[in-house]
Amino acid sequence: MSVASYKNRLLPWFIMLSLGLLSTDRIPAQEKRQLPEGDQCIICHQEEELLPPDFSENDVHLQQGLSCAGCHGGDPTKEDMDESMSPKAGFVGVPAKAQTPQFCGKCHSDINFMRAYQPRIATDQVSQFYTSVHGKKLQQGDPKVADCSSCHTAHAILSAKDPRSSVYALNVPATCQKCHSDKDYMKEYGISTTQYDEFVESVHGKALLENKDTGAPACNDCHGNHGAIPPGITSISHVCGTCHVNNMQYFATTKMAREFEKEDIHGCEECHGNHAVQKTFDDMVGVSDESVCMNCHGEGDEGYESAKQIRLSLGNLVAAYDSAAAKQTEVQRVGMDDVDIGFLLQESHQSLIQARTLVHTFDPVQVSGKTDEGIQKAREAHALALREIKDSKIRRMGFGVAALFATMLAVALFFKIREIERKQGG
C-alpha cells in the first residue's frame, strides 16, 4: 500500500475524531456541587442511606450554606445523635403539614434576613398563601391541600429560573396537575380534573409547552402563585387583561360588560373559554353556525345585526388584503419592485389586527372605521402592484422588440458578410 493511499484511508477517521473533540468541548460539564464539610446530619444520613428521596445537592438553600439544621434545627457539629438532635440544641424535626407555611416563613417572611440573599425578593408569600383556597383549607385542617413543599419540593428546591425546577414556567402545569388531574384525589372537592388536558390543547398550552415560549401563561399567571384562587366574576377580564390589555379596556366600556356582571357571567371566558382557549378566527363573530354570538343572540335582535355587520367588515378587509397580497406575489414573480407594496400591506394588516381587537367594543361603526382604513391601504397596494405588472409587460415587450431588431440586424450582417466574401472570392 502506498503512503498516499494510506493517508487517504486515515483522513476520514481523522476528520471524524477532530469533529468529535470539538463538539465535546462545546458541551459544558455540569458543575460538581460540594456538600458542606463536617455536617454530621448529612454524613450520618449518607452512611445510613437515610437521605430524603428528593434530596439534591443543587438545592438553593444548601448552596447558600443553609443545611439540614437551618430548617430542622439541632447541632450539625455533634456526632452523637442524642446531642445533635436534642431539643436543647433547637431540634424541631419534621414539621406537621399545617405548620409548613410558618416553618418556611421564619426566613421567607423576614425582609432583613432575605435581603442578604436576594435584595428584591418578596416576603409576603405566607400572608398571600393564607388568602388562597389551599391556605384556607389548610387552616381548616385539610391535610390534602398543597403547602410550600407540594410545589417547591422539600430538599430539591431550585430557583424558579432554573429549567430543572418544579416551578419553572414550562414545568408549572405538570406540577399543578399532580393533584388537579388526579380524579380520586380531587373527588371530594367536586371540581373538574380535566384542566391540564384542556390546557395542553389550548393556544396558551401549545405556545408554552410545544413552542417553549416562557412568555405564554401557565396556571400561576392566571390563578396566582402563593395566593392561588379561582378568579371571580369581576376579575376575569382583569386577569386576561394582564396580557390582552386593549381587549380588556374595550370590553370594560361596553353595555355587554355591565350586563354580564348583572347576570353573573364571566366576561372573557363566556366566549373564549378558560383552560381550553383556542386560537381565534373571524367566524367566531357573525351569524354563522361557528359564531359564539349566536349562543345568546337570535335573528332580529340588535346583537344579531351588530354581529352580522362586524363580520362583514372584517371579511371585506380580509378579501381586499388577500387580493393585494396575491398581486404582490405576482410582482415578485416577474422580478419587479414590491417594497412600497409591502409597506402598504403591512399597514393594511395592522388595521386588520386593530379591527379584530375592536370587536370587543361590539360596535360595528368602530370596527368598520378601522377596516375601511385597511381596505384603502390594500387598494393602494393592489393598484401599485398592477402598475408594476403593467410596467413589467411593457419592459418585456420592449425587450422582445429590441431582441427582434437585434436578430434582424445579426441576420442582415450575416448575409452582408457572405456577400462581401463572395465578391472578394470572385
MITI-129504 format. One record per residue: residue in three letters; x, y, z of N, C-alpha, C in turn. Coordinates in steps of 0.1 Angstrom, whole numbers, padded with zeros to 4 digits, always signed. Atoms other than C-alpha are relative to their C-alpha. Last residue first. Layout:
ALAXYZXYZXYZ
...
REM end
This chain:
GLY+0002-0001+0014-0149+0362-0573+0011+0008-0007
GLY-0004+0013+0005-0137+0354-0538+0000+0000-0015
GLN-0014+0001-0001-0138+0390-0528+0005-0013-0006
LYS-0006-0009+0009-0173+0393-0542+0015-0001+0000
ARG+0002+0005+0014-0184+0361-0525+0007+0009-0010
GLU-0009+0012+0002-0169+0372-0492-0001-0005-0014
ILE-0013-0006+0002-0187+0406-0494+0010-0011-0003
GLU+0000-0006+0013-0220+0388-0500+0014+0006-0003
ARG-0001+0010+0010-0214+0365-0471+0001+0006-0014
ILE-0014+0006-0001-0206+0394-0448+0001-0010-0011
LYS-0009-0010+0005-0238+0411-0459+0014-0005-0001
PHE+0001+0000+0015-0258+0380-0454+0009+0010-0006
PHE-0005+0013+0005-0245+0377-0418+0000-0001-0015
LEU-0015+0000+0000-0249+0414-0411+0006-0013-0006
ALA-0004-0009+0011-0286+0412-0422+0016+0000-0001
VAL+0002+0007+0012-0291+0382-0399+0005+0008-0012
ALA-0010+0010+0001-0275+0400-0370-0001-0008-0013
LEU-0013-0006+0004-0295+0431-0377+0011-0011-0001
MET+0000-0004+0014-0327+0410-0378+0013+0006-0004
THR-0001+0013+0008-0318+0393-0345+0000+0004-0015
ALA-0014+0005-0001-0310+0427-0329+0002-0013-0008
PHE-0008-0009+0009-0343+0441-0342+0014-0005+0001
LEU+0004+0002+0014-0362+0411-0327+0009+0008-0009
ALA-0006+0013+0004-0343+0413-0294-0003-0003-0014
ALA-0014-0002+0002-0352+0450-0292+0007-0013-0004
VAL-0003-0008+0013-0388+0442-0299+0014+0002-0002
GLY+0003+0008+0012-0388+0415-0273+0002+0007-0013
PHE-0011+0009+0001-0371+0437-0247-0002-0009-0012
GLY-0011-0008+0005-0397+0464-0253+0013-0009-0002
MET+0003-0002+0015-0424+0438-0249+0011+0008-0006
ARG-0002+0012+0007-0408+0426-0217-0003+0001-0015
ARG-0014+0003+0001-0405+0461-0204+0003-0013-0008
ILE-0005-0010+0010-0441+0469-0213+0015-0003-0002
LYS+0004+0004+0013-0452+0437-0195+0006+0009-0011
SER-0008+0012+0003-0431+0446-0164-0004-0005-0014
ASP-0014-0005+0004-0445+0481-0164+0008-0012-0004
LYS+0001-0007+0013-0480+0466-0164+0013+0004-0005
ILE+0002+0011+0009-0471+0443-0135-0001+0005-0014
GLU-0012+0007+0001-0457+0472-0116-0001-0011-0010
ARG-0009-0009+0008-0488+0493-0123+0014-0007-0002
LEU+0004+0001+0014-0510+0464-0112+0009+0009-0008
ALA-0004+0013+0005-0490+0461-0079-0004-0001-0015
LEU-0015-0001+0003-0494+0498-0073+0005-0013-0006
ALA-0002-0009+0012-0532+0495-0077+0015+0001-0003
HIS+0005+0007+0012-0533+0465-0053+0003+0008-0013
ALA-0010+0010+0003-0512+0483-0027-0003-0008-0013
GLU-0011-0007+0005-0535+0513-0029+0011-0010-0004
ARG+0003-0004+0013-0565+0490-0026+0012+0008-0006
ALA+0000+0012+0009-0550+0473+0004-0002+0004-0014
LYS-0014+0003+0002-0543+0507+0020+0002-0012-0009
GLN-0006-0010+0008-0579+0517+0015+0014-0003-0003
ILE+0004+0002+0014-0592+0484+0028+0006+0010-0010
GLY-0008+0012+0005-0572+0488+0060-0003-0003-0015
GLU-0014-0005+0002-0586+0523+0066+0008-0011-0006
ASP-0001-0009+0012-0621+0510+0059+0014+0005-0002
THR-0001+0009+0012-0615+0481+0084+0000+0009-0013
LYS-0014+0005+0001-0608+0507+0111+0002-0009-0012
GLY-0009-0011+0002-0640+0526+0106+0014-0004-0002
SER+0000-0004+0014-0659+0494+0101+0009+0012-0003
VAL-0007+0011+0007-0649+0482+0136+0001+0004-0015
GLN-0015-0001-0003-0658+0515+0152+0007-0010-0008
VAL-0005-0012+0005-0692+0516+0135+0015+0001+0002
PRO-0003+0001+0014-0700+0480+0141+0006+0012-0006
ASP+0005-0011+0007-0697+0484+0179+0004-0001-0015
PHE+0013+0005+0005-0693+0452+0199-0007+0012-0007
THR+0009-0012-0002-0664+0471+0216-0014-0004-0003
HIS+0004+0001-0015-0646+0437+0219-0008+0013+0004
VAL+0012+0009-0001-0646+0435+0180-0005+0001+0015
LEU+0012-0008-0002-0622+0464+0183-0013-0007+0000
THR+0000-0004-0014-0594+0439+0187-0012+0008+0003
ARG+0003+0013-0007-0602+0423+0153-0001+0003+0015
ALA+0014+0003+0001-0602+0458+0139-0005-0012+0007
GLN+0007-0009-0008-0568+0465+0153-0015-0001-0001
ILE-0003+0004-0014-0553+0434+0138-0008+0009+0009
LEU+0007+0012-0003-0569+0442+0105+0001-0005+0014
SER+0014-0004-0002-0556+0477+0106-0009-0012+0002
GLN+0001-0006-0013-0521+0463+0111-0015+0005+0003
HIS+0000+0011-0009-0526+0441+0081-0001+0005+0014
SER+0013+0006+0001-0534+0471+0060-0002-0011+0010
GLU+0010-0009-0006-0504+0490+0072-0014-0006+0000
GLN-0002+0000-0015-0482+0460+0065-0010+0009+0007
LEU+0006+0012-0006-0498+0457+0031+0002-0001+0015
LEU+0015-0002+0000-0489+0493+0023-0007-0012+0006
PHE+0003-0010-0010-0453+0487+0033-0015+0002+0002
GLY-0001+0006-0013-0451+0456+0012-0003+0009+0011
ILE+0012+0009-0001-0464+0474-0019+0000-0007+0014
ASP+0011-0008-0005-0438+0500-0013-0013-0007+0001
VAL-0002-0006-0014-0411+0474-0014-0011+0008+0005
ASP+0012+0002-0008-0425+0453-0044+0001+0007+0014
ASP-0001-0006-0014-0401+0463-0071-0013-0001+0008
MET+0002-0015-0001-0404+0440-0102+0001+0004+0015
GLY-0012-0007-0003-0390+0405-0107-0001+0015+0001
VAL-0005-0006+0012-0419+0389-0125+0012+0008+0003
ARG-0003+0011+0010-0425+0365-0096+0006+0006-0013
GLN-0013+0007-0004-0422+0393-0070+0004-0010-0011
VAL-0010-0010+0002-0450+0413-0088+0014-0006+0003
GLU-0002-0001+0014-0471+0382-0089+0010+0010-0004
THR-0007+0012+0004-0467+0377-0052+0003+0000-0015
GLN-0014-0002-0004-0476+0413-0046+0008-0012-0004
LYS-0006-0009+0010-0508+0407-0067+0015+0002+0004
ALA-0002+0009+0011-0517+0378-0043+0007+0008-0012
ALA-0012+0009-0003-0511+0401-0013+0003-0009-0012
ALA-0013-0008+0002-0534+0427-0029+0012-0008+0003
SER-0001-0003+0015-0562+0402-0033+0012+0007-0003
ASP-0005+0012+0007-0556+0388+0002+0001+0002-0015
TYR-0014+0002-0003-0558+0423+0017+0005-0012-0007
ALA-0008-0010+0006-0590+0432+0000+0015-0003+0002
ALA+0001+0002+0015-0607+0399+0009+0009+0010-0007
VAL-0008+0012+0002-0595+0402+0046+0000-0002-0015
LEU-0014-0003-0001-0608+0438+0047+0009-0012-0003
ASN-0004-0009+0011-0642+0428+0033+0015+0004+0001
GLY-0001+0007+0012-0645+0399+0057+0004+0008-0012
LEU-0012+0008-0001-0638+0420+0087+0003-0008-0013
SER-0011-0010+0001-0665+0445+0077+0014-0008+0000
LEU-0001-0005+0014-0690+0417+0070+0012+0009-0002
ARG-0006+0011+0008-0683+0401+0104+0002+0004-0015
ILE-0014+0001-0004-0689+0434+0122+0007-0011-0009
GLN-0008-0011+0006-0721+0439+0103+0015+0000+0003
LYS+0000+0002+0015-0735+0405+0111+0008+0011-0007
ALA-0009+0011+0003-0725+0407+0148+0001-0001-0015
SER-0014-0005-0002-0742+0441+0150+0010-0010-0003
GLU-0003-0009+0011-0774+0428+0134+0014+0005+0001
TYR-0001+0008+0013-0776+0398+0157+0005+0009-0011
GLY-0013+0007+0000-0768+0420+0188+0002-0008-0013
GLU-0011-0010+0003-0797+0443+0179+0013-0007+0000
ASP-0004-0009-0012-0823+0415+0178+0012+0008-0004
GLY+0009-0011-0003-0839+0402+0146+0004+0009+0011
GLU+0003-0008+0012-0822+0368+0142-0011+0011+0004
GLY+0008+0006+0010-0811+0355+0176-0003+0010-0011
HIS+0008-0008+0008-0784+0363+0201-0008-0007-0011
CYS+0009-0008-0007-0771+0343+0230-0010+0008-0009
ASN+0003+0007-0012-0751+0314+0216-0011+0008+0009
MET+0013+0007+0002-0754+0330+0182-0003-0008+0013
CYS+0011-0010-0002-0726+0354+0192-0013-0006+0000
VAL+0003+0001-0014-0702+0324+0195-0011+0011+0003
SER-0001-0012-0007-0702+0322+0157-0005-0002+0015
GLU-0013+0000-0008-0694+0288+0142+0000+0012+0009
ASP+0001+0010-0011-0730+0283+0130+0012+0000+0009
SER-0002+0013+0005-0728+0316+0111-0001-0010+0012
VAL+0013+0007-0002-0743+0349+0124+0001-0015-0006
GLY+0010+0001+0011-0712+0369+0129-0012-0008+0003
VAL+0009-0011+0000-0681+0367+0151-0009-0002-0012
MET+0005+0000-0013-0663+0334+0158-0010+0012+0002
ASP+0013+0006+0000-0661+0333+0120-0005-0002+0015
ASP+0010-0011+0003-0631+0357+0122-0014-0006+0001
PHE+0001-0001+0015-0608+0332+0139-0012+0008-0002
THR+0012-0006+0005-0595+0329+0175+0000+0001-0015
LYS-0004-0011+0008-0569+0304+0186-0012+0006-0007
GLN-0005+0003+0013-0584+0282+0212+0003+0012-0008
VAL+0001-0012+0009-0588+0287+0250+0006-0004-0014
ALA+0000+0005+0014-0592+0253+0266-0001+0011-0010
HIS-0012+0008+0002-0583+0263+0302+0001-0004-0015
ASN-0010-0003-0010-0608+0292+0302+0013-0008-0002
GLY-0003+0012-0009-0634+0295+0275+0011+0004+0010
HIS-0013+0006+0003-0632+0322+0247+0003-0013+0008
CYS-0002+0002+0015-0668+0335+0245+0013-0008-0003
GLU+0012+0004+0006-0680+0332+0281+0001-0003-0015
GLU+0002+0014+0000-0645+0332+0295-0013-0005-0008
CYS-0008+0007+0011-0638+0367+0285-0003-0014-0001
GLY-0002-0007+0012-0666+0382+0306+0007-0008-0011
HIS-0014-0004+0002-0676+0357+0332+0002+0006-0013
ILE-0007+0006+0011-0714+0358+0336+0014+0005-0001
ASP-0010+0009-0006-0731+0366+0369+0007-0008-0011
GLU+0004+0014+0002-0761+0380+0350+0010-0010+0006
LYS+0013+0001-0007-0755+0416+0364-0005-0015-0001
GLU-0002+0000-0015-0718+0413+0356-0014-0002+0007
PHE-0007+0012-0004-0725+0402+0320+0001+0000+0015
GLU+0010+0011+0000-0750+0430+0315+0006-0013+0005
ARG+0009-0003-0011-0724+0456+0326-0011-0011+0001
ALA-0007+0003-0012-0698+0441+0303-0009+0002+0012
MET-0001+0015-0002-0722+0439+0274+0007-0003+0013
LYS+0012+0003-0006-0730+0477+0277+0000-0015+0004
THR+0012+0003+0008-0694+0483+0268-0012-0003+0009
THR+0008-0011+0003-0666+0502+0284-0014-0003-0006
ALA+0005-0006-0013-0650+0472+0301-0009+0012-0002
PHE+0011+0008-0006-0648+0453+0268-0006+0008+0012
TYR+0011-0002+0009-0626+0480+0251-0013-0007+0006
GLN+0004-0014+0000-0602+0481+0280-0013+0003-0008
MET+0006-0003-0013-0600+0444+0283-0006+0014+0001
ASN+0012+0008+0000-0593+0438+0246-0008+0003+0013
ASN+0010-0007+0008-0567+0466+0247-0014-0007+0000
VAL+0004-0013-0006-0548+0450+0276-0011+0007-0008
HIS+0009-0005+0010-0547+0414+0265-0006+0013+0004
CYS-0007+0001+0013-0517+0404+0286-0008+0007-0011
THR-0015-0001-0003-0528+0414+0321+0008+0000-0013
GLY-0006-0013+0004-0562+0419+0305+0014+0003+0004
CYS-0003+0001+0014-0570+0382+0309+0007+0013-0005
VAL-0010+0010+0001-0568+0386+0347+0005-0002-0015
HIS-0012-0006-0004-0586+0419+0345+0011-0010+0000
SER-0006-0008+0011-0613+0404+0324+0013+0006+0004
ILE-0004+0008+0011-0618+0376+0350+0006+0009-0011
SER-0014+0000+0002-0617+0399+0380+0004-0007-0013
THR-0005-0013+0004-0653+0409+0382+0014+0001-0004
ILE+0007-0006+0012-0667+0374+0380+0006+0013-0004
GLY+0014-0002-0001-0641+0359+0404-0006+0007-0012
PRO+0004-0014+0002-0608+0344+0395-0015+0002+0001
PRO+0007-0002+0013-0602+0309+0410-0004+0015-0001
ILE+0014+0001-0002-0576+0312+0438-0007+0002-0013
ALA+0007+0006+0011-0538+0309+0441-0015-0001+0004
GLY+0014-0003-0003-0524+0333+0466-0009-0006-0009
HIS+0003+0004-0014-0490+0317+0466-0014+0003+0004
ASN-0010+0010-0006-0487+0318+0429-0004-0005+0013
GLY-0009-0005-0010-0516+0335+0411+0009-0011+0005
HIS+0006+0003-0013-0546+0319+0392+0009+0006+0012
CYS+0014-0004-0001-0539+0335+0358-0005-0002+0014
ASP+0001-0013+0006-0501+0335+0356-0015+0005+0001
ASN-0002-0010-0010-0499+0306+0380-0002+0014-0005
CYS+0011+0000-0010-0515+0281+0356+0001+0012+0010
ALA+0002+0013-0007-0491+0289+0328-0011+0002+0010
PRO+0005+0002-0014-0493+0320+0305+0000-0015+0004
ALA+0014+0004+0001-0471+0324+0274-0004-0004+0014
GLY+0009-0012-0001-0439+0344+0279-0015-0003+0000
THR+0002-0002-0014-0420+0312+0286-0008+0013+0003
ASP+0001-0015-0001-0424+0303+0249-0004+0003+0015
LYS-0010-0004-0011-0412+0267+0248+0000+0015+0002
ASN-0009-0010+0005-0430+0262+0214+0010+0005+0010
GLU-0005+0004+0013-0447+0230+0224+0011+0009-0005
LEU-0005+0014-0001-0453+0235+0261+0007-0005-0013
LEU-0009+0002-0012-0458+0273+0264+0007-0013-0001
ALA-0011-0010+0000-0472+0282+0230+0010-0003+0011
LYS-0009+0004+0011-0492+0249+0228+0012+0010-0001
GLY-0008+0012-0003-0506+0255+0263+0010-0004-0011
HIS-0010-0004-0010-0517+0291+0255+0009-0012+0003
VAL-0010-0009+0006-0534+0282+0223+0011+0004+0010
SER+0003-0014+0002-0551+0253+0241+0011+0008-0007
GLU+0005-0002+0014-0545+0216+0236-0004+0014-0003
VAL-0010+0005+0009-0523+0213+0267-0004+0002-0014
PHE-0010-0010+0001-0547+0235+0287+0011-0004-0011
GLU+0006-0011+0008-0576+0211+0281+0011+0010-0003
ASP+0002+0005+0014-0556+0181+0293-0006+0011-0009
TYR-0013+0002+0007-0544+0201+0323-0001-0005-0014
GLN-0007-0013+0003-0578+0214+0333+0013-0002-0008
THR-0004+0000+0014-0596+0180+0330+0008+0012-0004
THR-0014+0005+0000-0598+0173+0368+0005+0000-0015
SER-0005+0007+0012-0630+0193+0373+0014-0005+0002
ILE-0004-0009+0011-0641+0203+0408+0005-0009-0011
GLY+0010-0003+0010-0662+0185+0434+0004+0009-0011
TYR+0001-0015+0002-0637+0188+0462-0010+0004-0010
GLU+0008-0006-0011-0642+0152+0475-0002+0015-0002
LYS+0014+0004+0000-0631+0137+0441-0008+0008+0011
MET+0008-0012+0000-0598+0156+0439-0015-0003+0001
TYR-0005-0010-0010-0575+0127+0450-0010+0012+0001
ASP+0003+0005-0014-0596+0101+0431+0004+0010+0011
LYS+0015+0001-0003-0597+0121+0399-0003-0004+0014
ASP+0003+0013-0007-0560+0130+0399-0015+0000+0005
SER+0005+0009+0011-0556+0158+0373-0003-0014+0006
HIS+0012-0004+0007-0555+0186+0399-0005-0009-0011
CYS+0012+0001-0008-0530+0169+0422-0013+0002-0008
LYS-0002+0012-0009-0501+0161+0400-0012-0002+0009
GLN+0008+0011+0003-0516+0186+0376+0002-0013+0008
CYS+0014-0002-0005-0502+0216+0394-0008-0013-0003
THR+0000+0000-0015-0466+0204+0389-0014+0001+0006
ALA-0002+0014-0005-0472+0195+0353+0000-0001+0015
PRO+0012+0008+0002-0486+0229+0346+0001-0014+0004
VAL+0011-0003-0009-0457+0246+0363-0013-0008-0002
ASN+0003+0011-0008-0429+0229+0344-0012+0002+0009
LEU+0004+0012+0008-0425+0252+0315-0005-0012+0008
ALA+0012-0003+0008-0425+0283+0338-0005-0012-0008
TYR-0004-0007+0013-0400+0268+0362-0012+0001-0009
VAL+0008-0012+0002-0419+0258+0394+0006+0009-0011
SER+0014+0004+0001-0407+0222+0396-0009+0012-0003
SER+0009-0003-0011-0372+0235+0389-0014-0004-0003
ARG+0003+0013-0007-0350+0218+0363-0010+0002+0011
PRO+0009+0009+0008-0353+0248+0339-0003-0014+0007
ASP-0008+0012+0003-0338+0270+0367-0009-0009-0008
LYS-0006-0002+0013-0355+0304+0367+0008-0012-0005
ALA+0011+0000+0010-0378+0294+0395+0005+0003-0014
SER+0006-0013+0004-0347+0287+0415-0010-0001-0010
LEU-0008-0007+0009-0343+0252+0428-0006+0013-0004
ILE+0006-0013+0004-0357+0234+0458+0010+0008-0009
ALA-0006-0002+0014-0345+0198+0459-0006+0013-0005
HIS-0015+0001-0001-0350+0190+0497+0007+0002-0014
ALA-0006-0003-0013-0386+0199+0503+0015+0001+0000
THR-0007+0012-0005-0404+0201+0469+0006+0004+0014
HIS-0014-0003+0000-0414+0236+0456+0009-0012+0003
CYS-0003-0006+0013-0450+0227+0447+0015+0002-0001
SER+0007+0007+0010-0460+0203+0475+0004+0005-0014
SER-0008+0011+0005-0432+0217+0497-0008-0008-0011
CYS-0012-0004+0007-0450+0250+0502+0008-0011-0007
ASP-0007-0009-0009-0484+0235+0511+0013+0004-0008
ALA-0014-0002+0002-0509+0219+0488+0005+0010+0010
VAL-0003-0012+0008-0542+0206+0501+0015+0003-0001
LYS-0003+0003+0014-0546+0171+0513+0004+0011-0008
PRO-0014+0004+0002-0543+0176+0551+0004-0003-0015
ASP+0000+0009+0012-0575+0197+0554+0015-0004-0003
GLY-0004+0014-0003-0574+0211+0589+0000-0010-0011
GLN+0012+0007-0004-0594+0243+0584+0003-0014+0004
GLN+0003-0005-0013-0561+0262+0583-0012-0007+0006
LEU-0011+0005-0009-0550+0240+0554-0003+0005+0014
LYS+0004+0013-0003-0584+0248+0537+0011-0007+0010
LYS+0012+0000-0008-0577+0285+0539-0004-0014+0004
GLY-0003-0004-0013-0542+0281+0526-0012+0000+0010
HIS-0009+0009-0006-0551+0260+0496+0003+0004+0015
VAL+0008+0011-0004-0580+0282+0487+0008-0011+0007
SER+0004+0009+0011-0557+0312+0488-0009-0011+0005
THR+0012-0006+0007-0557+0341+0513-0005-0010-0011
TYR+0012+0002-0008-0535+0321+0536-0012+0007-0005
PHE+0005+0014+0000-0509+0317+0509-0012-0001+0008
GLN+0008+0003+0012-0507+0355+0504-0005-0014+0000
SER+0013-0007-0001-0497+0360+0540-0008-0002-0012
VAL+0009+0007-0010-0471+0333+0537-0013+0007+0001
GLN+0005+0013+0005-0456+0346+0504-0010-0006+0010
ASP+0014+0001-0004-0453+0382+0516-0007-0013-0004
THR+0000+0007-0013-0415+0384+0517-0015-0001+0005
ALA+0013-0003-0008-0409+0394+0481+0001-0008+0013
ILE+0009+0012-0001-0372+0392+0469-0013+0005+0008
ARG+0013-0004+0005-0355+0424+0458-0011-0010+0002
PRO+0004-0013-0005-0323+0422+0478-0014+0004-0004
GLN+0007-0006+0011-0320+0385+0473-0005+0013+0004
TYR-0001+0010+0011-0296+0367+0497-0006+0005-0013
ALA-0014+0004+0001-0289+0393+0524+0002-0009-0012
ARG-0006-0010+0008-0324+0408+0518+0015-0003-0002
MET+0000+0003+0014-0339+0376+0530+0008+0010-0009
PHE-0007+0013+0003-0329+0381+0566+0001-0003-0015
ASN-0014-0003-0003-0340+0418+0568+0009-0013-0002
ILE-0006-0008+0010-0372+0410+0549+0015+0003+0003
ASP-0009-0009-0007-0382+0382+0573+0008+0008-0011
SER+0008-0012-0004-0412+0365+0558+0008+0010+0007
HIS+0005-0006+0012-0391+0339+0539-0009+0012+0003
CYS-0010-0007+0008-0370+0331+0569-0006+0008-0011
LYS-0009-0005-0010-0395+0320+0596+0011+0008-0007
GLY+0002-0015-0002-0420+0318+0567+0010+0006+0010
CYS-0007-0007+0010-0408+0283+0558+0001+0015+0002
PHE-0013+0006-0001-0420+0269+0591+0009+0007-0010
GLN-0007-0008-0011-0450+0293+0591+0015-0005+0001
PRO-0002-0014+0004-0460+0277+0558+0007+0009+0010
THR-0010-0003+0010-0452+0242+0570+0001+0014-0005
GLN-0010-0010-0005-0471+0242+0603+0010+0004-0011
ALA+0007-0013-0003-0503+0226+0589+0010+0011+0004
LYS+0004-0006+0012-0482+0198+0574-0006+0014+0002
ALA+0013+0005+0004-0465+0190+0607-0005+0008-0012
PRO+0012-0008-0004-0429+0200+0608-0013-0007-0004
VAL+0008-0003+0012-0401+0174+0605-0013+0007+0005
GLY+0004+0011+0009-0376+0176+0633-0008+0004-0012
VAL+0014+0000+0001-0376+0205+0658-0005-0011-0009
PHE+0005+0009+0010-0340+0204+0671-0016+0000+0000
GLY+0010-0006+0009-0332+0236+0689-0005-0010-0010
ALA-0008-0006+0011-0300+0223+0706-0009+0006-0011
LYS-0008-0011-0006-0319+0218+0738+0008+0007-0011
PRO+0008-0012-0001-0344+0198+0718+0007+0012+0005
SER+0006-0004-0013-0315+0174+0712-0009+0012-0001
MET+0014-0001+0002-0309+0161+0677-0007+0003+0013
SER+0003-0008+0012-0271+0167+0676-0015+0002-0002
GLU-0004-0014-0001-0267+0157+0712-0004+0008-0012
ASP+0008-0006-0011-0287+0125+0711+0003+0014+0002
MET+0014-0003+0004-0273+0116+0677-0008+0007+0011
ASP+0009+0007-0007-0236+0119+0688-0015+0004-0003
GLU+0001+0014+0006-0215+0132+0660-0010-0008+0008
LYS-0001+0011-0009-0221+0169+0670-0002-0014-0007
THR-0015+0003-0003-0213+0196+0646+0002-0012+0009
PRO-0006+0008+0010-0248+0196+0630+0015-0003+0002
ASP-0014-0004+0001-0264+0209+0662+0007-0009-0010
GLY-0010+0009-0005-0302+0208+0661+0014+0005-0002
GLY-0006-0003-0013-0327+0227+0640+0010-0011+0004
HIS+0005+0010-0010-0349+0212+0612+0006+0003+0014
CYS+0015+0001+0000-0347+0242+0588-0004-0009+0012
GLY+0006-0013+0003-0311+0255+0591-0015+0000+0001
ALA+0003-0006-0012-0301+0222+0607-0006+0014-0002
CYS+0012+0006-0007-0304+0205+0574-0004+0007+0012
SER+0001+0014+0000-0280+0229+0556-0012-0005+0008
LEU+0011+0004-0010-0282+0265+0548-0002-0015-0001
GLY-0006+0003-0013-0248+0274+0532-0011-0004+0011
GLN-0002-0012-0007-0262+0292+0502+0005-0002+0014
GLN-0010-0007+0007-0258+0261+0480+0003+0014+0007
LEU-0013+0007-0002-0277+0241+0505+0011+0008-0006
HIS-0003-0003-0014-0306+0266+0504+0014-0006+0003
VAL-0005-0014-0002-0306+0266+0466+0004+0003+0014
ASP+0010-0008-0007-0308+0228+0464+0005+0014+0003
ASN+0002-0012+0007-0282+0215+0440-0010+0009+0006
GLU-0011-0009-0004-0270+0188+0464-0001+0013-0008
SER-0009-0004+0011-0304+0172+0459+0010+0010+0005
PHE-0012-0009-0003-0325+0153+0483+0008+0003-0012
ASP+0000-0012+0009-0359+0141+0469+0013+0008+0003
PRO+0000+0004+0014-0356+0106+0484+0001+0011-0010
PRO+0013+0000+0006-0346+0120+0518+0000-0003-0015
LEU+0002-0013+0006-0311+0109+0529-0014+0000-0006
LEU+0013-0005-0005-0314+0077+0550-0002+0014-0005
GLU+0009+0000+0012-0287+0056+0534-0014+0005+0004
GLU+0011+0008-0003-0271+0051+0569-0010-0002-0012
GLU-0005+0013-0005-0238+0065+0558-0011-0010+0002
GLN-0006+0006+0011-0255+0093+0539+0005-0014+0003
HIS+0011+0004+0008-0278+0102+0568+0006-0007-0013
CYS+0007+0012-0006-0248+0102+0591-0011-0005-0009
ILE-0009+0011-0001-0226+0125+0569-0007-0013+0005
ILE-0002+0005+0013-0255+0148+0560+0009-0013+0001
CYS+0013+0005+0005-0265+0154+0596+0001-0007-0013
GLN+0003+0014-0005-0229+0154+0608-0014-0005-0005
ASP+0015+0000-0004-0221+0184+0586-0004-0014+0004
GLY+0001+0001-0014-0182+0183+0586-0015+0001+0005
GLU-0009+0009-0007-0179+0195+0551-0003+0001+0015
PRO-0007-0006-0012-0209+0211+0534+0009-0010+0007
LEU+0008+0000-0012-0217+0193+0501+0008+0006+0012
GLN-0007+0005-0012-0198+0203+0470-0010+0001+0012
ARG+0004-0007-0013-0217+0207+0438+0006-0007+0012
LYS+0001+0009-0012-0199+0194+0407-0003+0008+0012
GLU-0009-0003-0012-0205+0218+0379-0003-0009+0011
GLN+0008-0004-0011-0221+0201+0349+0009+0002+0012
ALA+0002+0011-0010-0196+0199+0321-0009+0006+0011
PRO-0006-0003-0013-0201+0224+0293-0003-0011+0010
ILE+0010+0003-0010-0207+0209+0259+0005+0002+0014
ARG+0011-0009+0000-0187+0227+0233-0011-0003+0010
ASP-0004-0012-0007-0155+0209+0241-0012+0010+0001
THR-0001+0003-0014-0172+0176+0232+0004+0013+0008
SER+0013+0000-0005-0182+0190+0198+0000-0003+0015
LEU+0005-0014+0000-0146+0199+0190-0014+0001+0006
LEU-0007-0007-0011-0133+0165+0201-0005+0014+0001
GLY+0005+0005-0013-0159+0147+0180+0006+0008+0011
LEU+0013-0006-0002-0151+0170+0150-0006-0005+0013
SER-0002-0014-0003-0114+0161+0153-0014+0006+0003
LEU-0005-0002-0014-0122+0124+0156+0002+0014+0003
MET+0010+0003-0010-0144+0125+0125+0004+0001+0014
ILE+0010-0011+0000-0118+0144+0105-0011-0003+0010
PHE-0006-0011-0007-0090+0119+0115-0010+0012+0001
TRP+0000+0002-0015-0112+0090+0106+0006+0011+0008
PRO+0014+0000-0005-0119+0104+0071-0001-0002+0015
LEU+0006-0014-0001-0082+0111+0066-0014+0001+0005
LEU+0001-0006-0014-0069+0077+0075-0007+0013+0001
ARG+0009+0008-0008-0078+0060+0042-0001+0005+0014
ASN+0014-0002+0004-0063+0088+0022-0010-0008+0008
LYS+0004-0013-0005-0031+0087+0042-0015+0003-0004
TYR+0002+0002-0015-0027+0050+0035-0005+0013+0006
SER+0013+0008-0002-0033+0056-0003-0003-0002+0015
ALA+0011-0009+0003-0006+0084-0003-0014-0007+0002
VAL+0002-0010-0011+0019+0062+0016-0012+0009-0003
SER-0008-0012+0001+0014+0034-0010-0003+0009+0012
MET+0009-0012+0000+0000+0000+0000+0009+0012+0000
REM end
